[in-house]
Amino acid sequence: MNGAPAAGPRVGRPAPALLVAGYFAAALACWLGAAAALVAARDELAAGAVWAPPVLLALHLAAVGFLPLAVTGGVLHILPTLLRANLSPRRAGAALPLLCAGPVLAYAIAYDRGPLLWPCAIAEAAGFLLVWWELAALVVRAPRGRLLLASRLGVALSSLHAAAALAAGALLAARDDRPLWGIPHERLIGLHLHLAVLGWLTLLLVTVGRTLGPMLALAPAAPPRRAPVSEIALSLALWFLLAGLAAGSRPLELAGALGLLLVVGHFAALIVRVSRQHRLEAPEGPLLHFLAGLVFVVQAALLGGGMLVGLAVTPRRLAAYVLALLVGWAAGVTVGHLGKLLSLSVWAWWPPGPRPKQAALYPARLWLAEAALFVAGVEVAIDGVLAGSATAIGVGGALLAGAAAAGSGAALRTVRAGRPALRLPVRAAPA
């Protein structure tokens, strides 16, 4: 699998199911920890103490613990197929233990543990570099002159924004609360947050979602296009927003925010169409999380836009904005796809001979329960933050923990049903 793919492959060879399962297992453990940490941070969130260590721990367990592992596991299965290129499981496998430094890094960031912070940050960065190397190789290997199901430019821009977000995080850790190039610390945090959530995750979701959403929902595919207009427009709008944040320019911030809303709105129209035209017996976790995530994006836009045009900027509103954008949208859509992608990976790597139907590997009802608990948990937590209610935040966190437990249980059922595929050696080819 390390050599060049054969000329003109119909699809690329995804990462082995065992490797995908390893990434998802580590990600779900971090996700459960983030939900538990949110419950522990209820008093600080209710008081608007957004920089308190328990709050930082909960957010970073999601941001540097769950998301890198979950997104990497997902793209290792998805992108080889969409870009029609093979990957190297050795580099992808080597990145897994390095990215598992994320939970310890989250703790070190939250509680300012310098001796832990930098070794873990270096390990996390090394893991990202291996992943980016593999993504760059996929982009380069993708055949020219053939219809690809994901934009090479979108994947490349998403990776660049992820690298910039990681660098911004390192600068924040190195400078404590001091300004950088005249940019106040609070605005530096905004740059870091939006690079990660919008530049990395949202751009990646838009890049692969226009194909993946209809595919998983058995809906008609989006029409072919000549250029990745959405990916370019989202990146340009993001850079306007970042320039506005850096310069303290309200017009630039508003221009960027409006452009982002237009691009996400266009993507939302696609997902709504998929929800109406799907051929599933009942909507499944990925589609429900997509729809719920768009609702949370609207809530974040109302809060963020309101604070740009005159609504008082308060710690509680900022915390609610981050919860809606980071947890409700980015983490929610990601966790909603884990079960489906895991079952597809197991199905693709089933040993030669009769294989079960893919639906038998995906416990749809359990993932529906996960989605319901997730949506209720995030909404109750956001409302609790805005109202300053520690009780409501605790209830929301408990519901999120229940969702994480349900998702973990559902993934375990897929692993148990797919043991024949998980025992395959790394060099075996999927059927």
NORQUI-V622596 format. One record per residue. SS is DSSP state (alpha for helix, beta for strand, coil for the rest). D_CENTER is the distance of its C-alpha to the mean C-alpha in Angstrom with 1 decimal. Layout:
((SS & D_CENTER) (SS & D_CENTER))
//
This chain:
((coil & 26.9) (coil & 27.2) (coil & 29.6) (coil & 29.1) (coil & 28.3) (coil & 31.3) (coil & 32.3) (coil & 30.8) (coil & 28.5) (coil & 27.4) (coil & 24.0) (coil & 22.4) (coil & 22.4) (coil & 19.0) (coil & 18.4) (coil & 20.7) (alpha & 19.6) (alpha & 20.6) (alpha & 18.1) (alpha & 15.2) (alpha & 16.5) (alpha & 16.8) (alpha & 13.1) (alpha & 12.2) (alpha & 15.1) (alpha & 14.3) (alpha & 10.8) (alpha & 12.5) (alpha & 15.2) (alpha & 13.1) (alpha & 11.7) (alpha & 15.3) (alpha & 16.4) (alpha & 14.2) (alpha & 15.8) (alpha & 19.2) (alpha & 18.9) (alpha & 18.3) (alpha & 21.5) (alpha & 23.3) (coil & 22.4) (alpha & 23.8) (alpha & 27.0) (alpha & 25.5) (alpha & 23.1) (alpha & 26.1) (coil & 28.1) (coil & 25.6) (coil & 25.4) (coil & 21.9) (coil & 22.8) (coil & 24.1) (alpha & 23.0) (alpha & 21.8) (alpha & 19.5) (alpha & 18.1) (alpha & 17.7) (alpha & 15.7) (alpha & 13.3) (alpha & 13.0) (alpha & 12.7) (alpha & 9.3) (alpha & 8.6) (alpha & 10.5) (alpha & 11.0) (alpha & 8.3) (alpha & 5.0) (alpha & 7.3) (alpha & 9.1) (alpha & 6.9) (alpha & 5.4) (alpha & 9.0) (alpha & 10.6) (alpha & 9.3) (alpha & 10.4) (alpha & 13.5) (alpha & 14.5) (alpha & 13.7) (alpha & 14.6) (alpha & 18.1) (alpha & 19.1) (alpha & 17.9) (alpha & 19.5) (coil & 22.4) (coil & 22.5) (coil & 22.7) (coil & 20.7) (coil & 22.1) (alpha & 21.1) (alpha & 23.0) (alpha & 20.7) (alpha & 17.6) (alpha & 19.4) (alpha & 20.5) (alpha & 17.1) (alpha & 16.2) (alpha & 18.8) (alpha & 18.0) (alpha & 14.4) (coil & 15.8) (coil & 17.4) (alpha & 14.4) (alpha & 15.9) (alpha & 19.2) (alpha & 17.9) (alpha & 16.5) (alpha & 20.0) (alpha & 21.8) (alpha & 20.1) (alpha & 20.8) (alpha & 24.3) (coil & 25.3) (coil & 26.2) (alpha & 27.0) (alpha & 28.3) (alpha & 24.9) (alpha & 22.7) (alpha & 23.7) (alpha & 24.0) (alpha & 20.5) (alpha & 19.2) (alpha & 21.1) (alpha & 19.8) (alpha & 16.1) (alpha & 17.1) (alpha & 19.1) (alpha & 16.3) (alpha & 14.2) (alpha & 17.5) (alpha & 18.0) (alpha & 14.7) (alpha & 15.4) (alpha & 18.9) (alpha & 18.0) (alpha & 15.9) (alpha & 18.9) (alpha & 21.2) (alpha & 19.6) (alpha & 19.9) (alpha & 23.5) (alpha & 24.4) (coil & 23.3) (coil & 26.7) (coil & 28.2) (coil & 30.1) (coil & 28.1) (coil & 25.7) (coil & 22.1) (coil & 19.4) (coil & 16.8) (coil & 17.7) (alpha & 18.5) (alpha & 18.4) (alpha & 15.0) (alpha & 13.6) (alpha & 16.0) (alpha & 15.2) (alpha & 11.5) (alpha & 12.6) (alpha & 15.3) (alpha & 13.3) (alpha & 11.2) (alpha & 14.7) (alpha & 16.1) (alpha & 13.6) (alpha & 14.6) (alpha & 18.2) (alpha & 18.2) (alpha & 17.1) (alpha & 20.0) (alpha & 22.4) (alpha & 21.7) (alpha & 22.4) (alpha & 25.5) (alpha & 27.0) (coil & 26.5) (coil & 27.5) (coil & 29.4) (coil & 28.8) (beta & 27.9) (coil & 29.9) (coil & 30.9) (beta & 27.5) (coil & 27.4) (alpha & 25.0) (alpha & 23.4) (alpha & 22.6) (alpha & 21.3) (alpha & 18.7) (alpha & 17.9) (alpha & 17.5) (alpha & 15.2) (alpha & 12.9) (alpha & 13.0) (alpha & 12.7) (alpha & 9.3) (alpha & 7.9) (alpha & 10.1) (alpha & 11.2) (alpha & 8.3) (alpha & 5.2) (alpha & 7.8) (alpha & 10.1) (alpha & 8.3) (alpha & 7.9) (alpha & 11.5) (alpha & 12.6) (alpha & 12.0) (alpha & 11.9) (alpha & 15.6) (alpha & 16.6) (alpha & 14.2) (alpha & 14.7) (alpha & 18.5) (alpha & 18.6) (alpha & 17.2) (coil & 19.2) (coil & 22.3) (coil & 22.8) (coil & 24.5) (coil & 22.4) (coil & 21.9) (coil & 24.9) (coil & 25.0) (coil & 24.9) (coil & 26.6) (coil & 24.1) (coil & 20.4) (alpha & 21.5) (alpha & 18.3) (alpha & 16.4) (alpha & 19.5) (alpha & 20.0) (alpha & 16.5) (alpha & 17.0) (alpha & 20.5) (alpha & 19.7) (alpha & 17.2) (alpha & 20.0) (alpha & 22.5) (alpha & 20.5) (alpha & 20.1) (alpha & 23.8) (alpha & 24.7) (alpha & 23.0) (alpha & 24.7) (alpha & 28.0) (coil & 28.0) (coil & 28.8) (alpha & 28.2) (alpha & 29.0) (alpha & 26.3) (alpha & 23.7) (alpha & 24.8) (alpha & 24.9) (alpha & 21.4) (alpha & 20.2) (alpha & 22.3) (alpha & 21.1) (alpha & 17.4) (alpha & 18.6) (alpha & 20.5) (alpha & 17.8) (alpha & 15.4) (alpha & 18.6) (alpha & 19.4) (alpha & 16.2) (alpha & 16.8) (alpha & 20.2) (alpha & 19.1) (alpha & 17.0) (alpha & 20.1) (alpha & 22.3) (alpha & 20.4) (alpha & 20.8) (alpha & 24.5) (alpha & 25.2) (coil & 23.4) (coil & 25.8) (coil & 24.2) (coil & 26.6) (coil & 24.2) (coil & 20.7) (coil & 18.1) (alpha & 14.9) (alpha & 12.6) (alpha & 14.9) (alpha & 15.4) (alpha & 11.9) (alpha & 11.7) (alpha & 15.0) (alpha & 14.4) (alpha & 11.4) (alpha & 13.8) (alpha & 16.3) (alpha & 14.4) (alpha & 13.9) (alpha & 17.6) (alpha & 18.3) (alpha & 16.5) (alpha & 18.5) (alpha & 21.6) (alpha & 21.3) (alpha & 20.4) (alpha & 22.9) (alpha & 25.4) (alpha & 25.3) (alpha & 25.8) (coil & 28.8) (coil & 30.6) (coil & 29.0) (coil & 29.6) (coil & 26.7) (coil & 26.6) (alpha & 24.5) (alpha & 23.8) (alpha & 22.6) (alpha & 20.4) (alpha & 18.9) (alpha & 18.5) (alpha & 16.8) (alpha & 14.2) (alpha & 13.7) (alpha & 13.4) (alpha & 11.0) (alpha & 8.7) (alpha & 9.3) (alpha & 10.6) (alpha & 8.4) (alpha & 4.8) (alpha & 5.1) (alpha & 7.7) (alpha & 6.8) (alpha & 4.6) (alpha & 7.7) (alpha & 9.9) (alpha & 9.7) (alpha & 10.4) (alpha & 14.1) (alpha & 14.8) (alpha & 13.6) (alpha & 15.4) (alpha & 18.5) (alpha & 18.5) (alpha & 18.3) (alpha & 21.2) (alpha & 23.1) (alpha & 22.9) (coil & 24.2) (coil & 26.9) (coil & 30.3) (coil & 33.0) (coil & 34.8) (coil & 34.0) (coil & 30.4) (coil & 29.2) (coil & 27.7) (alpha & 24.0) (alpha & 24.1) (alpha & 25.9) (alpha & 23.0) (coil & 20.6) (coil & 21.7) (alpha & 20.8) (alpha & 22.7) (alpha & 20.9) (alpha & 17.5) (alpha & 19.1) (alpha & 20.3) (alpha & 16.8) (alpha & 15.6) (alpha & 18.8) (alpha & 18.6) (alpha & 15.0) (alpha & 16.1) (alpha & 19.4) (alpha & 18.1) (alpha & 15.8) (alpha & 18.7) (alpha & 21.3) (alpha & 19.6) (alpha & 19.3) (alpha & 22.9) (alpha & 24.0) (alpha & 22.8) (alpha & 24.6) (alpha & 27.6) (coil & 27.7) (coil & 28.0) (alpha & 27.1) (alpha & 28.0) (alpha & 25.5) (alpha & 22.7) (alpha & 23.8) (alpha & 23.9) (alpha & 20.4) (alpha & 19.1) (alpha & 21.4) (alpha & 20.0) (alpha & 16.4) (alpha & 17.9) (alpha & 19.7) (alpha & 16.6) (alpha & 15.0) (alpha & 18.5) (alpha & 18.8) (alpha & 15.6) (alpha & 16.9) (alpha & 20.3) (alpha & 19.2) (alpha & 17.5) (alpha & 20.7) (alpha & 22.8) (alpha & 21.1) (alpha & 21.8) (alpha & 25.4) (alpha & 26.0) (coil & 24.7) (alpha & 26.6) (alpha & 28.7) (alpha & 25.7) (alpha & 24.3) (coil & 27.8) (coil & 27.8) (coil & 28.4) (coil & 25.8) (coil & 28.1) (coil & 28.7) (coil & 27.7) (coil & 25.9) (coil & 28.5))
//
